[in-house]
Amino acid sequence: MTDSSLVFTGLFSALLVLGLLTRFYLASRQIRHVALHRRAVPAAFAATISLEAHQKAADYTIAKARFGLLEMAFSAAVLVGWTLLGGLDTLNRAIMDSGLAAYGALVPQLALLGAFGLIGGLLDLPFTLYSTFKIEERFGFNKMTLKLWLGDLVKSTLVGIIVGLPVMALILWLMGSAGHLWWLWTWGVWMAFNLLVLVLFPTVIAPLFNKFKPLDDEALKARVTALMQRCGFSAKGLFVMDGSKRSAHANAYFTGFGAAKRVVFYDTLLKQLSPAEVDAVLAHELGHFKHKHIIKRIVMMFTMSLVGFALLGWLSSQVWFYTGLGVRPNLTNDAALALLLFMLGVPLLTFFISPLMAQLSCQHEFEADAYAISQTDGRDLQSALLKLYQDNASTLTPDPMFVKFYYSHPPASERLGRMIPSVVESAA
């Protein structure tokens, strides 16, 4: 190995160890903090949340965090196996020696991506199964049967192949044929693909997994329609999704892009909330559009991915990038190797900027809450959020440092604490 390779190996190893230690430290803080506050409901929620519900949320949070520690350790071991221990290099050599290169330069590269995805999926299966059929089942959230779970797995795999294979083939071709600015062309293709998925997801992909029926509650439909008109918002339709066949968790969301936007309510949400509370939750989602959060996030995604592709464009031409991560480059057909190594390595770096992303996301949530309160009764939003926190077993006492790294939505105490002055004003 060259000096550059050794330096890069050291940097990669340092980021891996530092990231793993940080994750373990944060998870341990979360477990201790939640367990410490398990015995009593916080004073601000004592009148609305029962001790039983509070302790269920604490136990659920601790169970997930402890399981997460095991997942983190396993993922780190797999990452080292793929890179420094030569797993990816071995897989690549086996594919190159299989004779697939006789069918064209793209075939062995696509085979490498496919084999990597298959092996990675198989390694993740035990964790997915345990999370779904043990942890979620234990706390009463899982509604899936093994048959439904297997059906989802088969469908998602087929969709990934049908949709992803042509896109990956085009990206790999561009990487090998579009000159030194291939990364710019590839970025354009990737962004176009993401926008296409936003358009097709509501009507083509999502119905493969769930049933969507038009909202048939005329009174609720009238309320929701009036709210959207008041907010200057239009959608292609109002739909109810059979989320209850998979989980007891509740949600509502907008899906689609441009004129294809739809409002989707989980059936579990409509069962748990009153019409006025549904109005308030929808107003919160409308607040994201009113403040252009969706557009801002898309622009941010475009910008970050452009930087990422530019970085990949440079790294893919550096021999030390491959050898430093345990791979012997082919020097001619390394596009798939470069993509995989980049995908394996970048999360080690982006983890340390996650607090900035979490803070931005939480700020967006506060802005959407404020908009909802301006359009509906703040007390309805407050009661809706309390119900959702309780029904989803979200802990009321997360560790503050854990929140800064991982929470895309503010914790209940902070979110409702900001809301109370506005709720009082709306009631006056």
C-alpha positions in Angstrom: 0.0 0.0 0.0 1.2 3.5 -0.7 1.5 6.3 1.9 -1.8 7.8 0.5 -3.6 4.6 0.9 -2.4 4.2 4.5 -3.4 7.7 5.4 -6.9 7.1 3.9 -7.2 3.8 5.7 -6.3 5.6 8.9 -8.9 8.4 8.3 -11.6 5.9 7.5 -10.8 3.8 10.6 -10.7 6.9 12.8 -14.1 8.1 11.5 -15.6 4.6 12.0 -14.3 4.2 15.6 -15.2 7.8 16.5 -18.7 7.5 15.0 -19.3 4.1 16.6 -18.3 5.4 20.1 -20.4 8.5 19.7 -23.4 6.4 18.7 -22.9 4.1 21.6 -22.5 7.0 24.0 -25.7 8.7 22.7 -27.7 5.5 22.9 -26.5 4.7 26.4 -27.4 8.3 27.5 -30.9 7.8 26.0 -31.4 4.5 27.8 -30.2 5.9 31.2 -32.2 9.1 30.9 -35.5 7.5 29.9 -35.1 4.8 32.6 -34.3 7.4 35.2 -37.6 9.3 34.5 -39.7 6.2 34.0 -41.3 6.2 37.5 -43.2 9.5 37.2 -45.1 11.3 34.4 -43.5 14.8 33.9 -45.5 17.4 35.7 -46.6 19.2 32.5 -48.3 16.0 31.3 -49.5 14.6 34.6 -53.1 15.6 33.9 -53.3 14.2 30.4 -50.9 11.2 30.2 -51.4 8.2 32.5 -48.5 6.6 34.3 -49.2 3.3 32.4 -48.9 5.1 29.0 -45.7 6.9 30.1 -44.1 3.7 31.3 -45.0 1.9 28.1 -43.4 4.6 26.1 -40.3 4.4 28.2 -40.0 0.7 27.9 -40.6 0.9 24.1 -37.9 3.5 23.7 -35.4 1.5 25.9 -36.1 -1.7 24.0 -35.5 0.0 20.6 -32.4 1.7 21.9 -30.9 -1.5 23.3 -31.7 -3.4 20.1 -30.1 -0.4 18.2 -26.8 -1.0 20.1 -26.7 -4.5 18.7 -27.5 -3.3 15.2 -24.8 -0.7 15.4 -22.1 -3.2 16.4 -23.2 -5.6 13.7 -23.3 -2.8 11.0 -19.8 -1.7 11.9 -18.5 -5.3 11.7 -20.2 -5.7 8.3 -18.6 -2.4 7.1 -15.2 -3.5 8.1 -15.8 -6.9 6.5 -16.8 -5.3 3.2 -13.8 -2.8 3.2 -10.7 -3.4 5.3 -11.1 -7.2 5.4 -11.5 -7.4 1.6 -15.1 -8.6 1.3 -16.0 -6.3 -1.5 -12.8 -7.1 -3.3 -13.4 -10.8 -3.0 -16.9 -10.4 -4.4 -15.7 -8.3 -7.2 -13.0 -10.7 -8.2 -15.4 -13.6 -8.1 -17.8 -11.8 -10.5 -14.9 -10.7 -12.8 -13.7 -14.3 -12.9 -17.1 -15.7 -13.6 -17.0 -14.9 -17.3 -19.8 -12.2 -17.2 -17.4 -9.7 -18.8 -18.0 -11.5 -22.1 -21.5 -10.1 -22.1 -20.3 -6.5 -22.0 -18.6 -4.1 -19.6 -21.9 -3.2 -17.8 -23.0 -6.7 -17.0 -20.3 -7.6 -14.3 -20.8 -4.1 -12.7 -24.5 -4.6 -12.5 -23.9 -8.1 -11.1 -21.7 -6.6 -8.4 -24.3 -4.0 -7.4 -27.0 -6.7 -7.4 -24.9 -9.2 -5.4 -23.9 -6.6 -2.9 -27.6 -5.6 -2.4 -28.7 -9.2 -2.1 -26.0 -10.0 0.5 -26.7 -6.8 2.4 -30.4 -7.5 2.4 -29.9 -11.0 3.7 -27.6 -9.8 6.5 -30.3 -7.2 7.6 -33.2 -9.7 7.5 -32.8 -11.1 11.1 -32.8 -7.5 12.5 -35.8 -6.5 10.5 -37.7 -9.6 11.5 -36.9 -9.2 15.2 -37.8 -5.5 15.2 -41.2 -6.2 13.5 -42.3 -9.5 15.1 -40.7 -9.1 18.5 -40.3 -5.5 19.5 -43.3 -4.0 17.6 -45.4 -7.1 18.4 -44.5 -6.9 22.1 -45.8 -3.3 22.4 -48.9 -3.9 20.4 -47.9 -2.0 17.2 -47.2 -4.8 14.7 -50.3 -5.9 12.7 -48.4 -7.7 9.9 -48.6 -11.4 9.3 -45.5 -13.3 8.1 -47.3 -13.8 4.8 -47.9 -10.1 4.4 -44.3 -9.3 5.3 -43.0 -11.8 2.8 -45.3 -10.3 0.1 -44.0 -6.8 0.8 -40.4 -8.1 0.6 -41.0 -9.7 -2.8 -42.9 -6.7 -4.1 -40.3 -4.2 -2.9 -37.5 -6.3 -4.4 -39.2 -6.5 -7.8 -40.0 -2.8 -7.8 -36.3 -2.1 -6.9 -35.2 -4.3 -9.8 -37.6 -3.0 -12.4 -37.1 0.7 -11.5 -33.6 0.7 -10.2 -31.8 -1.6 -12.7 -32.3 0.7 -15.8 -31.3 3.8 -13.8 -28.1 2.1 -12.4 -27.2 0.8 -15.9 -27.5 4.4 -17.2 -25.4 5.8 -14.4 -22.7 3.2 -14.8 -22.7 3.8 -18.6 -22.3 7.6 -18.0 -19.5 7.0 -15.5 -17.6 5.1 -18.2 -18.5 7.1 -21.3 -19.3 10.7 -20.5 -15.8 12.0 -20.0 -14.3 13.8 -17.0 -17.6 15.6 -16.2 -19.5 12.3 -16.0 -20.4 13.1 -12.4 -22.4 16.2 -13.5 -24.4 14.2 -16.1 -25.0 11.4 -13.5 -26.2 13.9 -11.0 -28.7 15.2 -13.5 -30.0 11.7 -14.2 -30.3 10.9 -10.5 -32.2 14.1 -9.8 -34.6 13.5 -12.7 -35.2 10.0 -11.4 -36.0 11.3 -7.9 -38.5 13.8 -9.3 -40.1 11.1 -11.4 -40.5 8.9 -8.4 -42.2 11.7 -6.5 -44.7 11.9 -9.4 -45.3 8.2 -9.8 -45.2 7.1 -6.2 -48.8 8.0 -5.3 -50.5 6.3 -8.3 -48.1 3.6 -9.3 -45.9 2.4 -6.5 -47.8 3.0 -3.2 -51.0 1.1 -4.4 -48.9 -2.0 -4.8 -48.5 -2.1 -1.0 -51.6 -0.4 0.4 -55.2 0.2 -0.5 -56.2 3.8 -0.9 -59.9 4.8 -1.0 -61.4 8.2 -1.2 -62.3 9.8 2.1 -66.1 9.0 2.5 -66.8 10.9 5.7 -68.7 13.8 4.1 -68.5 16.0 7.2 -64.8 15.5 7.6 -64.3 16.0 3.9 -66.1 19.3 4.1 -64.0 20.5 7.0 -60.8 19.4 5.3 -61.8 21.0 1.9 -62.7 24.3 3.6 -59.4 24.3 5.5 -57.4 23.8 2.3 -59.4 26.5 0.4 -58.8 28.8 3.3 -55.1 28.1 3.1 -55.0 28.4 -0.7 -54.0 24.8 -1.2 -55.4 22.3 -3.7 -54.8 18.5 -4.0 -55.7 15.8 -6.4 -57.8 14.0 -3.8 -58.3 13.0 -0.2 -57.6 9.4 0.5 -57.6 7.0 3.4 -54.8 4.3 3.6 -55.2 1.0 5.3 -52.2 1.5 7.5 -53.8 -0.6 10.2 -53.0 -3.8 8.4 -49.3 -3.3 9.1 -49.1 -1.1 12.2 -51.0 0.6 14.9 -48.9 3.7 14.4 -50.9 6.7 13.0 -49.9 9.3 10.5 -51.1 11.7 7.8 -49.1 13.0 4.9 -49.0 14.7 1.5 -47.6 12.7 -1.3 -46.8 13.4 -4.9 -45.4 16.4 -6.6 -46.9 19.4 -8.4 -50.4 18.7 -9.6 -50.2 15.1 -8.5 -50.2 16.0 -4.8 -52.6 13.9 -2.6 -53.7 14.1 1.0 -53.4 10.7 2.7 -54.8 9.8 6.1 -53.9 6.6 7.8 -57.1 4.8 8.9 -55.6 4.6 12.4 -55.3 8.4 12.5 -59.0 8.9 11.7 -60.0 6.4 14.4 -57.9 8.1 17.1 -58.5 11.8 16.4 -61.7 14.0 16.4 -62.5 15.9 13.2 -61.2 19.1 14.7 -57.9 17.4 15.6 -57.6 16.0 12.1 -58.1 19.5 10.8 -55.2 20.7 13.1 -52.9 17.9 12.0 -53.6 18.7 8.3 -53.1 22.4 8.9 -49.6 21.5 10.3 -48.8 19.6 7.0 -50.1 22.6 5.0 -47.8 24.8 7.0 -44.8 22.9 5.5 -46.0 23.8 2.1 -46.9 27.4 3.1 -43.3 27.9 4.3 -41.9 26.1 1.3 -40.2 23.5 3.4 -40.7 20.8 0.8 -39.1 22.9 -1.9 -36.2 23.9 0.4 -35.6 20.3 1.3 -35.6 19.3 -2.4 -33.1 22.2 -3.2 -30.9 21.1 -0.3 -31.0 17.5 -1.5 -30.1 18.6 -5.0 -27.2 20.7 -3.6 -25.8 18.0 -1.3 -26.1 15.4 -4.0 -24.2 17.6 -6.4 -21.4 18.0 -3.9 -21.5 14.3 -3.4 -21.3 13.4 -7.0 -18.5 15.9 -7.6 -16.6 14.3 -4.7 -17.2 10.8 -6.1 -16.0 12.1 -9.5 -12.7 13.0 -7.9 -12.3 10.0 -5.6 -13.1 7.5 -8.3 -9.9 8.5 -10.2 -7.7 8.1 -7.1 -6.1 4.6 -6.7 -5.7 5.2 -3.0 -9.4 5.5 -2.6 -9.8 1.8 -3.6 -6.7 0.4 -2.1 -7.2 2.3 1.2 -10.5 0.5 1.5 -9.3 -3.0 0.8 -10.1 -3.1 -2.9 -7.8 -3.7 -5.9 -9.1 -1.5 -8.7 -9.6 -2.9 -12.2 -8.4 0.4 -13.7 -10.9 0.1 -16.5 -14.3 -1.0 -15.1 -14.4 0.5 -11.6 -17.6 2.5 -11.7 -19.6 0.0 -9.6 -16.7 -0.3 -7.1 -16.5 3.4 -6.7 -20.2 3.8 -6.1 -20.3 1.0 -3.5 -17.2 2.3 -1.6 -18.6 5.8 -1.7 -21.9 4.6 -0.3 -20.1 2.7 2.4 -17.9 5.5 3.4 -19.9 8.7 3.2 -22.3 7.9 6.1 -19.2 8.0 8.4 -18.8 11.6 7.6 -22.4 12.8 7.3 -23.2 11.4 10.8 -21.3 14.3 12.3 -23.5 16.9 10.5 -26.7 15.2 11.6 -27.3 17.6 14.5 -27.4 20.5 11.9 -30.0 18.6 9.8 -32.0 17.7 12.9 -32.0 21.3 14.1 -33.2 22.5 10.7 -36.0 19.9 10.6 -37.1 20.8 14.1 -37.3 24.4 13.2 -39.5 23.5 10.2 -41.8 21.6 12.6 -42.1 24.7 14.9 -43.0 26.9 11.9 -45.6 24.4 10.7 -47.1 24.2 14.2 -47.3 28.0 14.3 -49.1 28.0 11.0 -51.5 25.3 12.1 -52.4 27.4 15.2 -53.0 30.4 13.0 -55.5 28.5 10.9 -57.2 26.2 13.5 -57.8 26.1 17.2 -54.4 25.6 18.9 -56.0 23.4 21.6 -57.0 20.9 18.9 -53.4 20.7 17.7 -52.2 20.3 21.2 -54.6 17.5 22.0 -54.0 15.8 18.7 -50.2 15.8 19.3 -50.7 14.4 22.8 -52.8 11.6 21.5 -50.3 10.8 18.8 -47.4 10.9 21.2 -49.3 8.5 23.5 -50.6 6.2 20.8 -47.2 5.9 19.2 -45.5 5.4 22.6 -43.1 8.3 22.1 -41.2 9.0 25.2 -41.8 12.3 27.0 -38.4 12.3 28.5 -35.7 11.7 25.8 -32.1 12.6 26.5 -31.4 16.2 25.3 -28.1 15.2 23.5 -29.7 12.2 21.8 -32.5 14.6 20.6 -30.0 16.9 19.0 -28.5 14.1 16.9 -31.5 12.1 16.0 -34.8 13.8 16.4 -36.2 15.3 13.2 -39.3 16.4 15.2 -39.1 18.2 18.5 -39.8 16.2 21.7 -43.2 16.6 23.2 -42.1 18.9 26.1 -40.3 21.3 23.8 -43.0 21.3 21.1 -46.0 21.7 23.3 -44.1 24.1 25.6 -43.7 26.5 22.7 -47.3 26.0 21.7 -48.9 26.8 25.0 -48.6 30.6 24.8 -50.2 30.5 21.3 -52.9 28.1 22.5 -53.8 30.5 25.3 -54.0 33.4 22.8 -56.2 31.4 20.5 -58.6 30.6 23.3 -58.8 34.3 24.5 
